[in-house]
Amino acid sequence: MKSISIIIFSLLSLSIVSQSKRPQDPKEPYNYISENIYFKNYKADSIKLAGTLTLPKNVKNPTAVILISGSGPQNRNEEVKQFNHRPFLVLADYLTNNGIAVLRYDDRGIAESEGNFSTSTSFDFATDVEAAINYLKSRKDLNISKIGLIGHSEGGLIAPIVASKNKDVDFIVLLAGVGVDGAKVLETQARRAAELAGASTAIIDENEKLTTIIYNIIKNNANEEVIKEKITEELNNFKVKNPMSIISAAITPAMIEQQLSILKSDWLLTFIRTDPRIYLEKTTCPVLALNGSKDFQVLPKINLEGIKESLDKAGNKDVTIKELEGLNHLFQTSETGSIQEYSTIEETFSPTALKIIKDWILERF
């Protein structure tokens, strides 16, 4: 093994490209109103964000939801071109056809939206969501007492960040949302990815010891130079104290330098340090949390349990948590959940999951 495998919480490093059919993609003309809209985030230099608002034709002042994308730069359809899937396009179409208005928008700095994506963190993206809420409140054709957030992956972290302090949020839906701190998410993700790739348990265990060292240093120190010194010192100490470890030979100056590249990403440092439980424990609006049993990026057991425990501490009386059998991180019906399957599956979003989301919202609003 030549280097530690730190799997960043993003889908963008993949080179898989698919031109397969996507039968769930809606085709015009739609059975609802679709508006291209713009709104400004006054907390971020008044950057202009671009999106689409879809409105059911025959529902007066409908409930409205805002879709919050997962990690990595994505447009309003949460499109990852390598996979040729547009989950938010499919989700918005389904919900709007069932009487729910949907706002989806391009991430800041992506497609038609202004701003700088590369220097932003989850907390910056949370202010974009607040700007979207303010935009919906300005509309006269929506029920502003029925505004919800649907967050996927990192969006499932951002939703409770916003809901915990913004009383205009009436409900949230967490799709593969995180329930433990970012370091634990990355560790469990890396472990499961390595298992799916066929790595031995011995290598996985030793790799995890090193990533734990790195993540703990980052969580407990803010100064970049201190972090560099401590990571270098601790990895070298590990090599000296564990000469028989299967991974010790891989600890070289070049490998350590590679690991220090983590410090170049404010987003990743923030994600590692952020504990969603802080915000979930202050979230009292209705919550639906869904995860697929084959999700390897946000493992269902540890994260759903974390979400439940935190919402219990909040005294939240309206919580629905479900692990959906056979679904992967994108909520596709899958065989293994491996990332290599994403582009080969024609299904973009499980009809079962879509119905659960729709029914849960309409039962309450």
Residue pairs with C-beta under 8 A, 6 or more apart in sequence:
1 203
1 207
1 246
1 247
1 250
2 250
2 255
3 250
3 255
3 258
4 207
4 210
4 211
4 214
4 247
4 250
4 255
4 258
4 259
5 190
5 193
5 194
5 207
6 186
6 190
6 211
6 214
6 259
6 262
7 186
7 189
7 190
7 193
8 186
8 265
8 268
9 71
9 153
9 154
9 182
9 185
9 186
9 189
9 268
9 271
9 297
10 71
10 72
11 70
11 71
11 72
11 80
11 82
11 83
11 339
11 342
12 72
12 73
12 80
12 82
14 82
14 339
15 82
16 82
16 83
16 339
16 340
16 342
16 343
17 81
17 82
17 84
17 343
18 82
18 83
18 84
18 343
18 344
19 84
20 84
20 343
20 344
20 346
21 346
22 84
22 85
22 86
22 346
22 348
23 346
24 90
24 347
24 348
24 349
25 86
25 89
25 90
25 348
26 89
26 90
26 93
30 54
30 93
30 96
31 57
31 97
32 54
32 55
32 56
32 57
32 96
32 97
33 54
33 55
33 56
33 57
34 52
34 53
34 54
34 55
35 52
35 53
35 54
35 55
36 50
36 51
36 52
37 50
37 51
37 52
37 53
37 103
37 135
38 48
38 49
38 50
38 51
39 48
39 49
39 51
39 105
39 131
39 132
39 134
39 135
40 46
40 47
40 48
40 49
40 131
41 47
41 49
41 108
41 115
41 127
41 128
41 130
41 131
42 131
43 127
43 130
43 131
44 108
44 115
44 124
44 127
44 128
44 131
45 115
47 108
47 113
47 114
47 115
48 113
48 114
49 105
49 106
49 108
49 113
49 114
49 115
49 128
49 131
49 132
50 76
50 105
50 106
50 111
50 112
50 113
51 76
51 103
51 104
51 105
51 106
51 113
51 132
52 76
52 92
52 103
52 104
52 105
53 101
53 102
53 103
54 92
54 93
54 96
54 101
54 102
55 62
55 96
55 101
55 141
56 62
56 96
56 97
56 98
56 99
56 100
56 101
59 99
61 141
61 142
61 143
62 99
62 100
62 101
62 142
62 143
62 146
63 99
63 100
63 101
63 143
63 146
63 147
63 148
63 361
63 362
63 365
64 100
64 101
64 102
64 103
64 136
64 142
64 143
64 146
64 147
64 148
65 95
65 100
65 101
65 102
65 103
65 147
65 148
65 149
65 150
65 173
65 361
66 102
66 103
66 104
66 129
66 132
66 133
66 136
66 147
66 148
66 149
66 150
67 76
67 78
67 88
67 91
67 92
67 102
67 103
67 104
67 105
67 150
67 151
67 152
67 155
68 125
68 129
68 149
68 150
68 151
68 152
68 155
68 156
68 158
68 159
69 78
69 88
69 107
69 152
69 153
69 154
69 155
70 78
70 152
70 153
70 154
70 155
70 176
71 153
71 154
71 267
71 271
72 80
73 107
73 109
73 110
73 117
74 80
74 106
74 107
74 110
75 106
75 107
75 110
75 111
76 88
76 104
76 105
76 106
76 111
77 86
77 87
77 88
77 89
77 104
78 86
78 87
78 88
78 89
78 104
78 152
79 85
79 86
79 88
79 89
80 342
82 343
83 330
83 342
83 343
84 343
85 330
85 332
85 342
85 343
85 348
86 348
87 152
87 330
87 331
87 348
87 349
88 104
88 152
89 104
90 348
90 349
90 354
91 102
91 150
91 349
91 354
91 357
92 102
92 104
94 349
94 354
94 358
95 102
95 357
95 358
95 361
96 102
98 358
98 362
99 362
100 358
100 361
100 362
101 142
103 132
103 135
103 136
105 113
105 128
105 132
106 112
106 113
107 113
107 117
107 125
107 128
108 114
108 115
108 116
108 117
108 120
108 124
108 125
108 128
109 115
109 116
109 117
109 118
109 120
110 117
119 266
120 266
120 267
121 266
121 267
121 270
121 271
122 154
122 157
122 158
122 161
122 267
122 270
122 271
122 274
123 161
123 270
125 154
125 158
126 158
126 161
126 162
129 149
129 158
129 159
129 162
130 162
130 166
133 147
133 162
133 166
133 168
133 169
136 142
136 144
136 147
137 144
137 147
137 168
144 168
145 170
146 170
146 365
147 168
147 169
147 170
148 169
148 170
148 171
148 172
148 173
148 361
148 365
149 159
149 162
149 163
149 169
149 171
149 172
149 173
150 159
150 172
150 173
150 175
150 357
151 157
151 158
151 159
151 172
151 173
151 174
151 175
151 177
152 175
152 176
152 177
153 175
153 176
153 177
153 178
153 297
153 298
153 329
154 178
154 271
155 175
155 177
156 174
156 175
156 176
156 177
156 178
156 289
156 298
157 177
157 178
157 274
157 276
157 279
159 169
159 172
159 173
159 174
159 177
160 172
160 174
160 177
160 276
160 279
160 280
160 283
161 276
161 279
162 169
163 169
163 172
163 279
163 283
163 285
164 279
164 280
164 282
164 283
165 282
169 285
170 285
170 286
170 365
171 285
171 286
171 287
171 288
171 361
171 364
171 365
172 283
172 285
172 286
172 287
172 288
173 287
173 288
173 289
173 290
173 357
173 360
173 361
174 287
174 288
174 289
174 290
174 307
175 290
175 291
175 331
175 353
175 357
176 290
176 291
176 292
176 295
176 297
176 298
176 303
176 329
176 331
177 276
177 289
177 291
177 298
177 303
177 307
178 185
178 276
178 298
178 303
178 306
179 276
179 277
179 280
179 289
179 302
179 303
179 304
179 305
179 306
179 307
179 308
179 309
179 310
180 275
180 276
180 277
180 302
180 303
180 306
181 219
181 272
181 273
181 274
181 275
181 276
181 277
182 270
182 271
182 272
182 273
182 274
182 275
183 212
183 215
183 216
183 218
183 219
183 272
183 273
184 302
185 271
185 298
185 303
186 211
186 215
186 271
186 272
187 208
187 211
187 212
187 215
188 299
188 302
189 296
189 297
189 298
189 299
190 207
190 208
190 211
191 204
191 208
192 296
192 299
193 296
193 339
194 203
194 204
194 207
195 204
196 296
196 336
196 337
196 338
202 246
203 246
203 247
206 245
206 246
206 247
207 247
209 238
209 247
210 235
210 238
210 247
210 251
213 231
213 234
213 235
213 238
214 231
214 235
214 259
214 262
215 272
217 227
217 230
217 231
217 234
218 227
218 262
218 269
218 272
218 273
219 272
219 273
221 227
221 230
224 263
227 263
228 260
228 263
231 256
231 259
231 260
232 256
232 260
235 251
235 256
235 259
236 251
236 256
238 245
238 248
238 251
239 245
239 248
239 251
242 248
262 268
262 269
263 269
276 306
276 307
276 310
277 306
277 309
277 310
280 306
280 307
280 310
280 311
280 314
281 310
281 311
281 313
281 314
282 314
283 310
283 311
283 314
283 316
284 314
284 315
284 316
285 316
285 318
286 316
286 318
286 319
286 364
287 307
287 311
287 316
287 318
287 319
287 320
288 320
288 321
288 322
288 356
288 357
288 360
288 361
289 304
289 307
289 308
289 319
289 320
289 321
289 322
290 321
290 322
290 323
290 324
290 331
290 353
290 356
290 357
291 298
291 300
291 303
291 304
291 322
291 323
291 324
291 327
292 300
292 323
292 324
292 326
292 327
292 328
292 329
292 331
292 334
292 337
293 300
293 323
293 324
293 325
293 326
293 327
294 326
294 327
294 328
294 334
294 335
294 336
294 337
295 327
295 328
295 329
295 337
296 328
296 329
296 337
296 338
296 339
297 329
297 339
298 329
300 323
301 323
304 321
304 323
307 321
308 319
308 321
311 319
312 319
318 364
320 360
322 356
324 331
324 350
324 352
324 353
324 356
326 333
326 334
327 333
327 334
327 350
327 352
327 353
328 334
328 337
328 341
328 342
329 337
330 342
330 348
330 349
331 349
331 350
331 353
332 341
332 342
332 345
332 347
332 348
332 349
332 350
333 345
333 347
333 350
334 341
334 345
335 341
